[in-house]
Amino acid sequence: MTDGVILVNKHGGITSFDVVARLRSLFGLKKIGHCGTLDPLARGLIVVCLSRAVRVAQFLSDCDKEYTADILLGTTTATYDRLGTVEARSDWGHVTESRIREAIAKLSGERDQVVPPFSAVKHEGRRMYQYARRHVPVPERTRRVVIYELELTGFCPPHVSLRIACSKGTYVRALAHEIGISLGCGACLAGLTRIRIGRFKLTEALTLGQIAARIKMGRIQERILDSATALRLPAVAVHDWALDRIRDGVNISHDFVASMIDEFSMGDKIAIVDKRGLLVAVVEALVGREALQESSSSGDRLFSYMRVL
C-alpha cells in the first residue's frame, strides 16, 4: 500500500478537494488528506498525506506559509478576489509605489486580521460563506496572524505584486482587501501562488499530470516521503518487541529505547521510529535526551502520546 507524503503543484481553477479526489483515483486509495486548503483561484503547493500518513497531517498543517500574490487596485469584490461579485470600482490613479510601501509596512507583524465574510470559519455551527451567500449579517470574526515578510516585488498599475511570508491561518485575499482600504481605492486578489509550506517548497512538487505519468511508469514511490522524513522531528528508535505495546498505548519506558538519533529537550515533539526509521508514533518528550539516558527505571514516564500510527 502506498503510504507517505507527496507534494502537489495545484493548477488554478480547481479546489483542494478536487486534487484529493484525483489522487484518490490515481493511487486507488480511500484515505487521503491535504494539509492546508487553496482556493480555486490559487495555484501552488499542497502537502498531501496518503494512507496512514493522514494521521500525522495535523503536524504538517501547523506551519508558516509563503506566497506570491497579484493584487488588482480599484476593484472591490464580495469575496475579496477577482472571482467574486464586483461591489465597487474606484480610481487608483493617485497610488504610487511609495504609498504602497507605506501601506504594506503598516500591515506587517503580529495582529488581528478580520476573517473574510466568504470563508469556512464557523458561526453558530454554520460556515460564514453560507450566511454571506444569503446576505445574512454575522458578527465580525478576527484571527491572530503574523505577517513575517511583506515585500513589494512589482508595480504595473493597476497591478501590485507581493511576496508574503505569514503564519498559518492568514487570509491573503483579506490582506489584499486591507491594502485597498489603506490606499483609498479598494483592491482584490487577482492571483495567488503558494511557494512554501514550512520546509517544503513548490520546486519540490509535482503536478497532477506528472504524478499520473510517474504512476504509469512505476516511478512514483521515489517522490513519496515517508512520514518520519516529512515530519523532520528528532527521532527515538525503539526495539521491535516494543512496537505492538506502543500501538496499544503502553507507556514508553527506558527499556523500549534502542537508540536516540537526535538531540531533544523536554517539551519537544519526538518521532518514535522502528529500527528501519519508519514512524510508529509522535510524542511529547517529558524529559530531555540527557535525562532519558540517565533513566534506568522501566516505570519512568518519558513521553506523552500525541498520535500513534
C-alpha positions in Angstrom: 0.0 0.0 0.0 1.2 3.5 -0.9 1.9 5.3 2.4 3.5 8.7 3.0 3.5 12.3 1.9 3.5 13.8 -1.6 4.0 17.4 -2.6 1.5 18.6 -5.3 1.6 21.6 -7.5 -2.1 22.6 -7.9 -3.1 24.5 -11.0 -5.7 27.2 -10.9 -9.4 26.6 -11.4 -9.8 23.5 -9.2 -10.3 23.1 -5.5 -8.1 21.3 -3.0 -10.9 18.7 -2.7 -10.6 18.2 -6.5 -6.9 17.5 -6.0 -7.6 14.9 -3.3 -10.3 13.3 -5.4 -8.0 13.0 -8.4 -5.2 11.5 -6.3 -7.6 9.0 -4.7 -8.4 7.8 -8.2 -4.8 7.7 -9.3 -3.5 5.8 -6.3 -6.6 3.7 -5.7 -6.7 4.8 -2.1 -9.6 5.8 0.2 -7.6 7.6 2.9 -6.0 10.8 1.5 -6.0 14.2 3.1 -4.3 17.6 2.4 -2.6 19.9 4.8 -4.0 23.4 4.1 -6.7 24.5 1.6 -6.0 26.6 -1.5 -8.9 28.5 -3.1 -9.8 27.7 -6.7 -8.1 30.9 -7.8 -4.8 29.9 -6.2 -2.0 27.8 -7.6 0.9 26.2 -5.9 2.0 23.8 -3.2 -0.3 21.4 -1.4 1.1 18.8 1.0 -1.0 15.6 0.7 -0.9 12.7 3.1 -1.6 9.1 1.8 -2.9 6.2 3.8 -1.6 6.0 7.4 0.2 9.3 6.9 -3.2 11.0 7.2 -2.8 10.5 11.0 0.1 13.0 11.1 -1.5 15.7 8.9 -2.1 17.9 11.9 1.7 18.2 12.5 2.3 19.2 8.9 -0.5 21.7 8.8 0.7 23.9 11.6 3.4 25.6 9.5 4.3 29.1 8.2 3.4 29.7 4.6 4.9 31.8 1.8 3.1 33.2 -1.3 3.4 35.4 -4.3 0.4 37.5 -5.0 -1.1 39.7 -7.7 -3.3 42.4 -6.3 -5.7 44.4 -8.6 -6.2 48.0 -7.5 -9.5 49.8 -7.9 -11.8 46.8 -7.8 -13.6 45.5 -4.7 -15.5 42.2 -4.7 -17.7 40.3 -2.2 -15.1 37.5 -1.8 -12.1 39.8 -1.8 -10.8 38.1 -5.0 -11.4 38.5 -8.7 -13.8 35.6 -8.8 -16.3 37.4 -6.6 -19.2 39.7 -7.5 -17.8 43.2 -8.1 -19.1 45.6 -5.4 -17.3 48.8 -6.4 -14.8 50.2 -8.9 -12.7 53.2 -7.9 -10.0 55.4 -9.3 -6.5 54.2 -8.5 -4.5 56.9 -10.3 -3.3 58.5 -7.1 -1.5 55.4 -6.0 2.3 55.5 -6.1 5.0 52.9 -5.3 5.9 54.9 -2.1 2.3 54.8 -0.9 2.1 51.1 -1.5 5.3 50.6 0.6 3.8 52.7 3.4 0.5 50.7 3.3 2.2 47.3 3.4 4.6 48.4 6.2 1.6 49.0 8.4 0.2 45.5 7.8 3.4 43.6 8.8 3.9 42.0 12.2 1.6 40.3 14.6 -2.0 41.5 14.6 -5.7 40.6 14.4 -7.0 40.0 10.9 -10.7 40.3 10.1 -11.9 37.0 8.6 -13.5 37.4 5.1 -17.3 37.0 5.1 -16.9 34.3 2.4 -14.8 31.9 4.5 -15.2 28.4 6.0 -14.9 29.7 9.6 -17.9 28.6 11.6 -20.5 30.8 13.3 -23.2 29.0 15.4 -22.5 25.8 13.6 -22.6 27.1 10.0 -19.9 28.3 7.7 -19.6 32.0 7.3 -19.9 31.8 3.5 -23.4 30.2 4.0 -24.5 33.4 5.7 -22.8 35.6 3.2 -24.5 33.9 0.2 -27.9 34.7 1.8 -26.8 38.3 2.8 -27.3 37.4 6.4 -25.1 39.6 8.7 -23.0 37.9 11.3 -20.6 39.3 14.0 -17.2 40.2 12.7 -14.6 37.5 13.4 -10.9 38.1 13.8 -7.9 35.8 13.8 -4.5 36.4 15.3 -1.9 36.2 12.5 1.7 37.1 11.9 3.0 38.7 8.7 6.7 37.9 8.8 7.6 39.5 5.5 5.6 41.6 3.1 7.7 42.6 0.1 6.7 44.7 -2.9 8.1 42.8 -5.9 6.4 44.8 -8.7 4.1 47.6 -9.6 2.5 47.8 -13.0 -0.7 49.8 -12.4 -3.3 48.7 -11.6 -1.5 45.5 -10.6 0.7 45.1 -7.5 3.0 42.1 -7.0 3.9 41.0 -3.5 5.8 38.2 -1.7 4.2 37.2 1.6 5.6 35.1 4.4 3.0 34.6 7.0 1.6 32.3 9.8 -0.9 29.6 9.4 -4.4 30.9 9.0 -3.6 34.1 7.2 -6.0 35.1 4.5 -4.1 36.7 1.6 -7.3 37.9 0.0 -8.1 39.7 3.2 -4.7 41.2 3.1 -5.4 42.5 -0.5 -8.7 44.0 0.7 -6.9 45.7 3.6 -4.3 47.1 1.2 -7.1 48.5 -0.9 -8.7 50.2 2.0 -5.3 51.7 3.1 -4.7 53.1 -0.4 -8.2 54.5 -0.6 -9.1 52.8 -3.9 -10.2 49.3 -3.0 -8.4 46.2 -4.2 -8.9 42.4 -4.7 -6.7 39.4 -5.1 -6.2 38.7 -8.8 -3.7 35.8 -8.5 -2.0 33.7 -5.8 0.7 31.1 -5.8 1.8 29.2 -2.6 5.5 28.6 -2.9 6.3 27.2 0.6 4.7 25.4 3.5 7.1 25.1 6.4 10.3 23.5 4.9 8.5 22.2 1.8 9.0 24.2 -1.4 6.9 24.4 -4.6 10.0 23.5 -6.6 9.8 20.0 -5.0 6.2 19.4 -6.0 4.7 17.5 -9.0 1.6 18.5 -11.0 -1.3 16.0 -11.2 -0.2 15.2 -14.7 3.3 14.4 -13.6 2.0 12.2 -10.8 -0.2 10.3 -13.2 2.8 9.8 -15.6 5.1 8.6 -12.8 2.4 6.1 -11.5 2.1 4.7 -15.1 5.9 4.3 -15.3 6.1 2.8 -11.8 8.3 5.6 -10.5 6.1 7.4 -8.1 7.5 5.9 -4.9 10.7 7.8 -5.3 8.7 11.1 -4.9 6.8 10.0 -1.8 8.2 10.9 1.6 7.8 8.5 4.5 6.1 10.1 7.4 9.2 10.4 9.6 11.1 12.1 6.9 8.3 14.5 6.2 7.9 15.5 9.8 11.6 16.0 10.3 11.3 15.7 14.1 14.0 14.5 16.5 13.8 10.7 16.4 14.0 8.0 19.0 14.2 4.4 17.7 12.6 1.6 19.7 13.1 -2.2 19.8 10.9 -4.4 17.5 9.4 -6.1 20.5 8.0 -2.8 21.8 6.1 -1.9 18.6 2.8 -3.6 19.5 3.0 -2.3 23.0 3.3 1.3 21.7 0.4 0.7 19.3 -1.6 -0.4 22.4 -0.8 2.8 24.2 1.6 1.3 26.7 3.8 3.8 28.5 7.2 4.1 26.6 9.8 3.4 29.2 13.6 3.4 29.1 13.8 -0.3 28.1 11.8 0.3 25.0 14.5 2.6 23.6 17.0 1.1 21.1 18.8 4.4 20.2 18.4 8.1 20.3 19.2 9.6 16.9 18.9 13.4 17.7 19.2 15.9 20.4 15.9 17.0 22.1 14.6 18.8 25.1 11.7 18.5 27.4 8.5 19.6 25.6 9.8 18.8 22.1 7.7 16.8 19.7 9.5 13.5 19.0 9.2 10.9 16.3 9.2 7.4 17.7 10.5 5.1 14.9 11.3 1.5 14.4 14.8 0.3 13.5 14.1 0.9 9.8 13.3 4.5 10.5 9.6 4.2 9.9 7.3 6.2 12.0 5.4 4.5 14.8 4.2 7.4 16.9 4.5 11.1 17.6 5.0 12.0 21.2 5.9 14.9 23.5 9.1 14.5 25.4 8.6 14.7 29.2 12.4 14.7 29.7 15.3 15.8 27.7 17.8 13.4 26.0 20.3 13.6 28.8 17.7 12.8 31.5 16.4 9.9 29.3 20.0 8.5 29.1 20.3 8.6 32.8 16.9 7.0 33.4 17.1 3.3 34.3 13.6 2.6 35.7 11.0 0.9 33.5 8.4 2.8 35.4 9.7 6.3 34.4 7.2 8.1 32.1 9.4 9.6 29.4 6.9 10.6 26.7 3.3 11.6 26.3 1.5 10.2 23.3 0.2 12.7 20.7 -0.5 10.3 17.8 0.0 6.6 17.2 0.1 5.2 13.7 
